[in-house]
């Protein structure tokens, strides 16, 4: 398994994202429950809206599939994203998945 960092850039369509947020979170909650998403969260500032998603998967293809299956991406609400292998190490602090 390898870690990949996925960066999302959002645009001004916050209301449309809010409408799909339950589906978006359900997608990532299922992946987190399967051990494939150890960390996810939106950036804390509004200057450059977006999110960082860390996935623990077998391949870049699997990381790409996670992105393409995201309801936000399917709806065209993520105009830019990037996926990079992230060979990090260390323990993840215990955190609950966002509600």
Backbone as XML, in Angstrom:
<?xml version="1.0"?>
<chain id="A" units="angstrom">
  <residue number="1" name="UNK">
    <atom name="N" x="0.840" y="-1.177" z="0.000"/>
    <atom name="CA" x="0.000" y="0.000" z="0.000"/>
    <atom name="C" x="0.887" y="1.243" z="0.000"/>
  </residue>
  <residue number="2" name="UNK">
    <atom name="N" x="0.410" y="2.260" z="-0.672"/>
    <atom name="CA" x="1.125" y="3.532" z="-0.745"/>
    <atom name="C" x="0.179" y="4.663" z="-0.379"/>
  </residue>
  <residue number="3" name="UNK">
    <atom name="N" x="0.758" y="5.707" z="0.197"/>
    <atom name="CA" x="-0.023" y="6.899" z="0.487"/>
    <atom name="C" x="0.019" y="7.835" z="-0.713"/>
  </residue>
  <residue number="4" name="UNK">
    <atom name="N" x="-1.127" y="8.435" z="-0.995"/>
    <atom name="CA" x="-1.243" y="9.449" z="-2.040"/>
    <atom name="C" x="-1.931" y="10.660" z="-1.438"/>
  </residue>
  <residue number="5" name="UNK">
    <atom name="N" x="-1.428" y="11.840" z="-1.775"/>
    <atom name="CA" x="-2.057" y="13.095" z="-1.371"/>
    <atom name="C" x="-2.869" y="13.606" z="-2.552"/>
  </residue>
  <residue number="6" name="UNK">
    <atom name="N" x="-4.135" y="13.838" z="-2.309"/>
    <atom name="CA" x="-5.037" y="14.356" z="-3.334"/>
    <atom name="C" x="-5.416" y="15.774" z="-2.926"/>
  </residue>
  <residue number="7" name="UNK">
    <atom name="N" x="-5.188" y="16.706" z="-3.825"/>
    <atom name="CA" x="-5.525" y="18.108" z="-3.574"/>
    <atom name="C" x="-6.696" y="18.488" z="-4.466"/>
  </residue>
  <residue number="8" name="UNK">
    <atom name="N" x="-7.759" y="18.999" z="-3.865"/>
    <atom name="CA" x="-8.907" y="19.522" z="-4.605"/>
    <atom name="C" x="-8.863" y="21.044" z="-4.564"/>
  </residue>
  <residue number="9" name="UNK">
    <atom name="N" x="-9.182" y="21.674" z="-5.681"/>
    <atom name="CA" x="-9.433" y="23.106" z="-5.731"/>
    <atom name="C" x="-10.905" y="23.292" z="-6.054"/>
  </residue>
  <residue number="10" name="UNK">
    <atom name="N" x="-11.602" y="24.014" z="-5.191"/>
    <atom name="CA" x="-13.020" y="24.294" z="-5.405"/>
    <atom name="C" x="-13.183" y="25.657" z="-6.067"/>
  </residue>
  <residue number="11" name="UNK">
    <atom name="N" x="-14.361" y="25.873" z="-6.653"/>
    <atom name="CA" x="-14.689" y="27.181" z="-7.202"/>
    <atom name="C" x="-15.767" y="27.825" z="-6.336"/>
  </residue>
  <residue number="12" name="UNK">
    <atom name="N" x="-16.461" y="28.807" z="-6.881"/>
    <atom name="CA" x="-17.410" y="29.586" z="-6.086"/>
    <atom name="C" x="-18.760" y="28.902" z="-5.859"/>
  </residue>
  <residue number="13" name="UNK">
    <atom name="N" x="-18.961" y="27.699" z="-6.327"/>
    <atom name="CA" x="-20.266" y="27.036" z="-6.233"/>
    <atom name="C" x="-20.463" y="26.311" z="-4.894"/>
  </residue>
  <residue number="14" name="UNK">
    <atom name="N" x="-20.320" y="27.040" z="-3.809"/>
    <atom name="CA" x="-20.436" y="26.453" z="-2.468"/>
    <atom name="C" x="-21.829" y="25.884" z="-2.213"/>
  </residue>
  <residue number="15" name="UNK">
    <atom name="N" x="-22.865" y="26.538" z="-2.719"/>
    <atom name="CA" x="-24.229" y="26.041" z="-2.498"/>
    <atom name="C" x="-24.442" y="24.689" z="-3.169"/>
  </residue>
  <residue number="16" name="UNK">
    <atom name="N" x="-23.900" y="24.521" z="-4.364"/>
    <atom name="CA" x="-24.027" y="23.235" z="-5.059"/>
    <atom name="C" x="-23.250" y="22.144" z="-4.328"/>
  </residue>
  <residue number="17" name="UNK">
    <atom name="N" x="-22.066" y="22.487" z="-3.810"/>
    <atom name="CA" x="-21.299" y="21.514" z="-3.027"/>
    <atom name="C" x="-22.052" y="21.142" z="-1.760"/>
  </residue>
  <residue number="18" name="UNK">
    <atom name="N" x="-22.657" y="22.133" z="-1.109"/>
    <atom name="CA" x="-23.402" y="21.860" z="0.126"/>
    <atom name="C" x="-24.538" y="20.872" z="-0.129"/>
  </residue>
  <residue number="19" name="UNK">
    <atom name="N" x="-25.188" y="20.982" z="-1.277"/>
    <atom name="CA" x="-26.285" y="20.065" z="-1.602"/>
    <atom name="C" x="-25.792" y="18.632" z="-1.767"/>
  </residue>
  <residue number="20" name="UNK">
    <atom name="N" x="-24.570" y="18.464" z="-2.264"/>
    <atom name="CA" x="-24.001" y="17.127" z="-2.484"/>
    <atom name="C" x="-23.124" y="16.652" z="-1.324"/>
  </residue>
  <residue number="21" name="UNK">
    <atom name="N" x="-22.947" y="17.491" z="-0.313"/>
    <atom name="CA" x="-22.044" y="17.140" z="0.790"/>
    <atom name="C" x="-22.381" y="15.801" z="1.444"/>
  </residue>
  <residue number="22" name="UNK">
    <atom name="N" x="-23.662" y="15.477" z="1.715"/>
    <atom name="CA" x="-23.939" y="14.168" z="2.327"/>
    <atom name="C" x="-23.442" y="12.998" z="1.476"/>
  </residue>
  <residue number="23" name="UNK">
    <atom name="N" x="-23.617" y="13.072" z="0.160"/>
    <atom name="CA" x="-23.132" y="11.995" z="-0.719"/>
    <atom name="C" x="-21.606" y="11.963" z="-0.754"/>
  </residue>
  <residue number="24" name="UNK">
    <atom name="N" x="-21.002" y="13.147" z="-0.823"/>
    <atom name="CA" x="-19.539" y="13.264" z="-0.834"/>
    <atom name="C" x="-18.958" y="12.642" z="0.440"/>
  </residue>
  <residue number="25" name="UNK">
    <atom name="N" x="-19.530" y="13.001" z="1.603"/>
    <atom name="CA" x="-19.027" y="12.453" z="2.866"/>
    <atom name="C" x="-19.289" y="10.960" z="2.976"/>
  </residue>
  <residue number="26" name="UNK">
    <atom name="N" x="-20.425" y="10.488" z="2.485"/>
    <atom name="CA" x="-20.714" y="9.047" z="2.523"/>
    <atom name="C" x="-19.687" y="8.276" z="1.703"/>
  </residue>
  <residue number="27" name="UNK">
    <atom name="N" x="-19.310" y="8.830" z="0.548"/>
    <atom name="CA" x="-18.288" y="8.204" z="-0.305"/>
    <atom name="C" x="-16.986" y="8.031" z="0.481"/>
  </residue>
  <residue number="28" name="UNK">
    <atom name="N" x="-16.538" y="9.114" z="1.120"/>
    <atom name="CA" x="-15.269" y="9.054" z="1.835"/>
    <atom name="C" x="-15.385" y="8.339" z="3.178"/>
  </residue>
  <residue number="29" name="UNK">
    <atom name="N" x="-16.555" y="8.373" z="3.807"/>
    <atom name="CA" x="-16.736" y="7.630" z="5.063"/>
    <atom name="C" x="-16.586" y="6.130" z="4.807"/>
  </residue>
  <residue number="30" name="UNK">
    <atom name="N" x="-17.174" y="5.644" z="3.707"/>
    <atom name="CA" x="-17.051" y="4.221" z="3.365"/>
    <atom name="C" x="-15.591" y="3.854" z="3.118"/>
  </residue>
  <residue number="31" name="UNK">
    <atom name="N" x="-14.863" y="4.726" z="2.443"/>
    <atom name="CA" x="-13.440" y="4.475" z="2.191"/>
    <atom name="C" x="-12.632" y="4.533" z="3.487"/>
  </residue>
  <residue number="32" name="UNK">
    <atom name="N" x="-12.976" y="5.458" z="4.376"/>
    <atom name="CA" x="-12.293" y="5.535" z="5.673"/>
    <atom name="C" x="-12.557" y="4.277" z="6.485"/>
  </residue>
  <residue number="33" name="UNK">
    <atom name="N" x="-13.802" y="3.813" z="6.469"/>
    <atom name="CA" x="-14.143" y="2.586" z="7.199"/>
    <atom name="C" x="-13.389" y="1.377" z="6.653"/>
  </residue>
  <residue number="34" name="UNK">
    <atom name="N" x="-13.057" y="1.408" z="5.359"/>
    <atom name="CA" x="-12.297" y="0.323" z="4.729"/>
    <atom name="C" x="-10.791" y="0.496" z="4.919"/>
  </residue>
  <residue number="35" name="UNK">
    <atom name="N" x="-10.380" y="1.553" z="5.623"/>
    <atom name="CA" x="-8.960" y="1.788" z="5.875"/>
    <atom name="C" x="-8.222" y="2.453" z="4.735"/>
  </residue>
  <residue number="36" name="UNK">
    <atom name="N" x="-8.947" y="2.986" z="3.764"/>
    <atom name="CA" x="-8.291" y="3.579" z="2.593"/>
    <atom name="C" x="-8.127" y="5.093" z="2.675"/>
  </residue>
  <residue number="37" name="UNK">
    <atom name="N" x="-8.777" y="5.738" z="3.640"/>
    <atom name="CA" x="-8.661" y="7.192" z="3.793"/>
    <atom name="C" x="-8.326" y="7.496" z="5.252"/>
  </residue>
  <residue number="38" name="UNK">
    <atom name="N" x="-7.029" y="7.616" z="5.571"/>
    <atom name="CA" x="-6.660" y="7.916" z="6.950"/>
    <atom name="C" x="-6.877" y="9.374" z="7.339"/>
  </residue>
  <residue number="39" name="UNK">
    <atom name="N" x="-6.981" y="10.276" z="6.356"/>
    <atom name="CA" x="-7.173" y="11.697" z="6.677"/>
    <atom name="C" x="-7.836" y="12.402" z="5.502"/>
  </residue>
  <residue number="40" name="UNK">
    <atom name="N" x="-8.733" y="13.319" z="5.838"/>
    <atom name="CA" x="-9.423" y="14.121" z="4.828"/>
    <atom name="C" x="-9.902" y="15.393" z="5.499"/>
  </residue>
  <residue number="41" name="UNK">
    <atom name="N" x="-9.907" y="16.477" z="4.756"/>
    <atom name="CA" x="-10.468" y="17.712" z="5.299"/>
    <atom name="C" x="-10.316" y="18.864" z="4.338"/>
  </residue>
  <residue number="42" name="UNK">
    <atom name="N" x="-11.248" y="19.799" z="4.471"/>
    <atom name="CA" x="-11.161" y="21.008" z="3.656"/>
    <atom name="C" x="-10.143" y="21.944" z="4.291"/>
  </residue>
  <residue number="43" name="UNK">
    <atom name="N" x="-9.612" y="22.831" z="3.472"/>
    <atom name="CA" x="-8.676" y="23.818" z="3.990"/>
    <atom name="C" x="-9.436" y="24.829" z="4.837"/>
  </residue>
  <residue number="44" name="UNK">
    <atom name="N" x="-8.785" y="25.364" z="5.849"/>
    <atom name="CA" x="-9.439" y="26.223" z="6.815"/>
    <atom name="C" x="-9.573" y="27.678" z="6.421"/>
  </residue>
  <residue number="45" name="UNK">
    <atom name="N" x="-9.146" y="28.047" z="5.235"/>
    <atom name="CA" x="-9.308" y="29.436" z="4.818"/>
    <atom name="C" x="-10.191" y="29.494" z="3.574"/>
  </residue>
  <residue number="46" name="UNK">
    <atom name="N" x="-10.756" y="30.659" z="3.341"/>
    <atom name="CA" x="-11.612" y="30.833" z="2.174"/>
    <atom name="C" x="-10.889" y="31.497" z="1.009"/>
  </residue>
  <residue number="47" name="UNK">
    <atom name="N" x="-9.613" y="31.816" z="1.172"/>
    <atom name="CA" x="-8.866" y="32.464" z="0.098"/>
    <atom name="C" x="-8.687" y="31.540" z="-1.096"/>
  </residue>
  <residue number="48" name="UNK">
    <atom name="N" x="-8.433" y="30.274" z="-0.818"/>
    <atom name="CA" x="-8.230" y="29.268" z="-1.853"/>
    <atom name="C" x="-9.012" y="28.028" z="-1.447"/>
  </residue>
  <residue number="49" name="UNK">
    <atom name="N" x="-10.334" y="28.014" z="-1.670"/>
    <atom name="CA" x="-11.136" y="26.882" z="-1.210"/>
    <atom name="C" x="-10.694" y="25.565" z="-1.839"/>
  </residue>
  <residue number="50" name="UNK">
    <atom name="N" x="-10.653" y="24.546" z="-1.026"/>
    <atom name="CA" x="-10.259" y="23.234" z="-1.513"/>
    <atom name="C" x="-10.148" y="22.262" z="-0.361"/>
  </residue>
  <residue number="51" name="UNK">
    <atom name="N" x="-9.559" y="21.125" z="-0.641"/>
    <atom name="CA" x="-9.443" y="20.075" z="0.368"/>
    <atom name="C" x="-8.195" y="19.244" z="0.117"/>
  </residue>
  <residue number="52" name="UNK">
    <atom name="N" x="-7.765" y="18.557" z="1.164"/>
    <atom name="CA" x="-6.666" y="17.603" z="1.088"/>
    <atom name="C" x="-7.202" y="16.254" z="1.532"/>
  </residue>
  <residue number="53" name="UNK">
    <atom name="N" x="-6.953" y="15.240" z="0.728"/>
    <atom name="CA" x="-7.397" y="13.880" z="1.018"/>
    <atom name="C" x="-6.166" y="12.985" z="0.958"/>
  </residue>
  <residue number="54" name="UNK">
    <atom name="N" x="-5.919" y="12.243" z="2.010"/>
    <atom name="CA" x="-4.827" y="11.271" z="2.025"/>
    <atom name="C" x="-5.451" y="9.893" z="1.859"/>
  </residue>
  <residue number="55" name="UNK">
    <atom name="N" x="-4.986" y="9.153" z="0.857"/>
    <atom name="CA" x="-5.496" y="7.798" z="0.637"/>
    <atom name="C" x="-4.355" y="6.803" z="0.766"/>
  </residue>
  <residue number="56" name="UNK">
    <atom name="N" x="-4.679" y="5.614" z="1.233"/>
    <atom name="CA" x="-3.724" y="4.523" z="1.420"/>
    <atom name="C" x="-4.203" y="3.368" z="0.550"/>
  </residue>
  <residue number="57" name="UNK">
    <atom name="N" x="-3.658" y="3.294" z="-0.665"/>
    <atom name="CA" x="-4.151" y="2.348" z="-1.668"/>
    <atom name="C" x="-2.984" y="1.669" z="-2.379"/>
  </residue>
  <residue number="58" name="UNK">
    <atom name="N" x="-3.312" y="0.703" z="-3.227"/>
    <atom name="CA" x="-2.286" y="-0.084" z="-3.915"/>
    <atom name="C" x="-1.637" y="0.622" z="-5.097"/>
  </residue>
  <residue number="59" name="UNK">
    <atom name="N" x="-2.339" y="1.591" z="-5.710"/>
    <atom name="CA" x="-1.801" y="2.155" z="-6.950"/>
    <atom name="C" x="-2.368" y="3.541" z="-7.226"/>
  </residue>
  <residue number="60" name="UNK">
    <atom name="N" x="-1.697" y="4.242" z="-8.126"/>
    <atom name="CA" x="-2.198" y="5.524" z="-8.608"/>
    <atom name="C" x="-3.558" y="5.344" z="-9.274"/>
  </residue>
  <residue number="61" name="UNK">
    <atom name="N" x="-3.751" y="4.238" z="-9.983"/>
    <atom name="CA" x="-5.049" y="3.971" z="-10.615"/>
    <atom name="C" x="-6.164" y="3.904" z="-9.578"/>
  </residue>
  <residue number="62" name="UNK">
    <atom name="N" x="-5.894" y="3.270" z="-8.438"/>
    <atom name="CA" x="-6.913" y="3.176" z="-7.394"/>
    <atom name="C" x="-7.189" y="4.549" z="-6.784"/>
  </residue>
  <residue number="63" name="UNK">
    <atom name="N" x="-6.154" y="5.347" z="-6.581"/>
    <atom name="CA" x="-6.344" y="6.712" z="-6.074"/>
    <atom name="C" x="-7.165" y="7.537" z="-7.064"/>
  </residue>
  <residue number="64" name="UNK">
    <atom name="N" x="-6.872" y="7.374" z="-8.345"/>
    <atom name="CA" x="-7.616" y="8.089" z="-9.385"/>
    <atom name="C" x="-9.080" y="7.675" z="-9.393"/>
  </residue>
  <residue number="65" name="UNK">
    <atom name="N" x="-9.349" y="6.393" z="-9.211"/>
    <atom name="CA" x="-10.733" y="5.908" z="-9.179"/>
    <atom name="C" x="-11.493" y="6.510" z="-8.000"/>
  </residue>
  <residue number="66" name="UNK">
    <atom name="N" x="-10.834" y="6.675" z="-6.871"/>
    <atom name="CA" x="-11.480" y="7.295" z="-5.712"/>
    <atom name="C" x="-11.927" y="8.708" z="-6.058"/>
  </residue>
  <residue number="67" name="UNK">
    <atom name="N" x="-11.078" y="9.433" z="-6.766"/>
    <atom name="CA" x="-11.426" y="10.797" z="-7.175"/>
    <atom name="C" x="-12.579" y="10.786" z="-8.171"/>
  </residue>
  <residue number="68" name="UNK">
    <atom name="N" x="-12.491" y="9.958" z="-9.197"/>
    <atom name="CA" x="-13.519" y="9.986" z="-10.245"/>
    <atom name="C" x="-14.878" y="9.513" z="-9.740"/>
  </residue>
  <residue number="69" name="UNK">
    <atom name="N" x="-14.896" y="8.734" z="-8.659"/>
    <atom name="CA" x="-16.158" y="8.266" z="-8.078"/>
    <atom name="C" x="-16.751" y="9.246" z="-7.066"/>
  </residue>
  <residue number="70" name="UNK">
    <atom name="N" x="-16.024" y="10.291" z="-6.709"/>
    <atom name="CA" x="-16.514" y="11.280" z="-5.749"/>
    <atom name="C" x="-17.690" y="12.053" z="-6.359"/>
  </residue>
  <residue number="71" name="UNK">
    <atom name="N" x="-18.819" y="12.144" z="-5.653"/>
    <atom name="CA" x="-19.962" y="12.897" z="-6.182"/>
    <atom name="C" x="-19.626" y="14.346" z="-6.558"/>
  </residue>
  <residue number="72" name="UNK">
    <atom name="N" x="-18.742" y="15.002" z="-5.827"/>
    <atom name="CA" x="-18.335" y="16.360" z="-6.205"/>
    <atom name="C" x="-17.684" y="16.365" z="-7.585"/>
  </residue>
  <residue number="73" name="UNK">
    <atom name="N" x="-16.808" y="15.421" z="-7.836"/>
    <atom name="CA" x="-16.102" y="15.359" z="-9.120"/>
    <atom name="C" x="-17.075" y="14.996" z="-10.233"/>
  </residue>
  <residue number="74" name="UNK">
    <atom name="N" x="-17.931" y="14.010" z="-9.995"/>
    <atom name="CA" x="-18.913" y="13.610" z="-11.010"/>
    <atom name="C" x="-19.823" y="14.773" z="-11.401"/>
  </residue>
  <residue number="75" name="UNK">
    <atom name="N" x="-20.115" y="15.669" z="-10.449"/>
    <atom name="CA" x="-20.985" y="16.815" z="-10.720"/>
    <atom name="C" x="-20.222" y="18.012" z="-11.286"/>
  </residue>
  <residue number="76" name="UNK">
    <atom name="N" x="-18.909" y="17.865" z="-11.480"/>
    <atom name="CA" x="-18.112" y="18.959" z="-12.026"/>
    <atom name="C" x="-17.814" y="20.064" z="-11.032"/>
  </residue>
  <residue number="77" name="UNK">
    <atom name="N" x="-17.866" y="19.765" z="-9.740"/>
    <atom name="CA" x="-17.660" y="20.771" z="-8.701"/>
    <atom name="C" x="-16.221" y="20.853" z="-8.201"/>
  </residue>
  <residue number="78" name="UNK">
    <atom name="N" x="-15.329" y="20.097" z="-8.816"/>
    <atom name="CA" x="-13.899" y="20.160" z="-8.491"/>
    <atom name="C" x="-13.175" y="20.473" z="-9.801"/>
  </residue>
  <residue number="79" name="UNK">
    <atom name="N" x="-13.057" y="21.769" z="-10.138"/>
    <atom name="CA" x="-12.471" y="22.111" z="-11.430"/>
    <atom name="C" x="-11.003" y="21.721" z="-11.577"/>
  </residue>
  <residue number="80" name="UNK">
    <atom name="N" x="-10.303" y="21.590" z="-10.454"/>
    <atom name="CA" x="-8.899" y="21.173" z="-10.499"/>
    <atom name="C" x="-8.622" y="20.202" z="-9.357"/>
  </residue>
  <residue number="81" name="UNK">
    <atom name="N" x="-7.833" y="19.184" z="-9.664"/>
    <atom name="CA" x="-7.355" y="18.293" z="-8.612"/>
    <atom name="C" x="-5.994" y="17.745" z="-9.029"/>
  </residue>
  <residue number="82" name="UNK">
    <atom name="N" x="-5.251" y="17.302" z="-8.052"/>
    <atom name="CA" x="-3.959" y="16.682" z="-8.306"/>
    <atom name="C" x="-3.782" y="15.493" z="-7.385"/>
  </residue>
  <residue number="83" name="UNK">
    <atom name="N" x="-3.042" y="14.504" z="-7.860"/>
    <atom name="CA" x="-2.757" y="13.301" z="-7.070"/>
    <atom name="C" x="-1.252" y="13.071" z="-7.124"/>
  </residue>
  <residue number="84" name="UNK">
    <atom name="N" x="-0.641" y="12.964" z="-5.952"/>
    <atom name="CA" x="0.804" y="12.713" z="-5.892"/>
    <atom name="C" x="1.081" y="11.630" z="-4.868"/>
  </residue>
  <residue number="85" name="UNK">
    <atom name="N" x="1.987" y="10.728" z="-5.213"/>
    <atom name="CA" x="2.412" y="9.748" z="-4.211"/>
    <atom name="C" x="3.100" y="10.509" z="-3.084"/>
  </residue>
  <residue number="86" name="UNK">
    <atom name="N" x="2.822" y="10.077" z="-1.858"/>
    <atom name="CA" x="3.322" y="10.768" z="-0.676"/>
    <atom name="C" x="3.962" y="9.747" z="0.257"/>
  </residue>
  <residue number="87" name="UNK">
    <atom name="N" x="5.272" y="9.520" z="0.135"/>
    <atom name="CA" x="5.940" y="8.494" z="0.944"/>
    <atom name="C" x="6.228" y="8.989" z="2.365"/>
  </residue>
  <residue number="88" name="UNK">
    <atom name="N" x="5.171" y="9.285" z="3.100"/>
    <atom name="CA" x="5.295" y="9.795" z="4.467"/>
    <atom name="C" x="5.450" y="8.644" z="5.452"/>
  </residue>
  <residue number="89" name="UNK">
    <atom name="N" x="5.806" y="8.985" z="6.666"/>
    <atom name="CA" x="5.882" y="7.993" z="7.728"/>
    <atom name="C" x="5.466" y="8.658" z="9.024"/>
  </residue>
  <residue number="90" name="UNK">
    <atom name="N" x="5.197" y="7.859" z="10.025"/>
    <atom name="CA" x="4.802" y="8.374" z="11.329"/>
    <atom name="C" x="3.398" y="7.928" z="11.684"/>
  </residue>
  <residue number="91" name="UNK">
    <atom name="N" x="3.039" y="8.106" z="12.929"/>
    <atom name="CA" x="1.716" y="7.695" z="13.412"/>
    <atom name="C" x="0.698" y="8.801" z="13.153"/>
  </residue>
  <residue number="92" name="UNK">
    <atom name="N" x="-0.514" y="8.393" z="12.786"/>
    <atom name="CA" x="-1.615" y="9.346" z="12.625"/>
    <atom name="C" x="-2.291" y="9.505" z="13.980"/>
  </residue>
  <residue number="93" name="UNK">
    <atom name="N" x="-2.533" y="10.745" z="14.397"/>
    <atom name="CA" x="-3.280" y="10.907" z="15.653"/>
    <atom name="C" x="-4.701" y="10.399" z="15.475"/>
  </residue>
  <residue number="94" name="UNK">
    <atom name="N" x="-5.288" y="9.881" z="16.548"/>
    <atom name="CA" x="-6.664" y="9.393" z="16.464"/>
    <atom name="C" x="-7.627" y="10.536" z="16.198"/>
  </residue>
  <residue number="95" name="UNK">
    <atom name="N" x="-8.370" y="10.422" z="15.115"/>
    <atom name="CA" x="-9.353" y="11.443" z="14.761"/>
    <atom name="C" x="-10.589" y="10.759" z="14.228"/>
  </residue>
  <residue number="96" name="UNK">
    <atom name="N" x="-11.732" y="11.328" z="14.551"/>
    <atom name="CA" x="-12.985" y="10.827" z="14.010"/>
    <atom name="C" x="-13.217" y="11.433" z="12.633"/>
  </residue>
  <residue number="97" name="UNK">
    <atom name="N" x="-13.900" y="10.700" z="11.786"/>
    <atom name="CA" x="-14.277" y="11.211" z="10.476"/>
    <atom name="C" x="-15.290" y="12.334" z="10.672"/>
  </residue>
  <residue number="98" name="UNK">
    <atom name="N" x="-15.239" y="13.403" z="9.847"/>
    <atom name="CA" x="-16.170" y="14.520" z="10.054"/>
    <atom name="C" x="-17.625" y="14.094" z="9.932"/>
  </residue>
  <residue number="99" name="UNK">
    <atom name="N" x="-18.452" y="14.718" z="10.724"/>
    <atom name="CA" x="-19.899" y="14.417" z="10.699"/>
    <atom name="C" x="-20.570" y="15.079" z="9.514"/>
  </residue>
</chain>
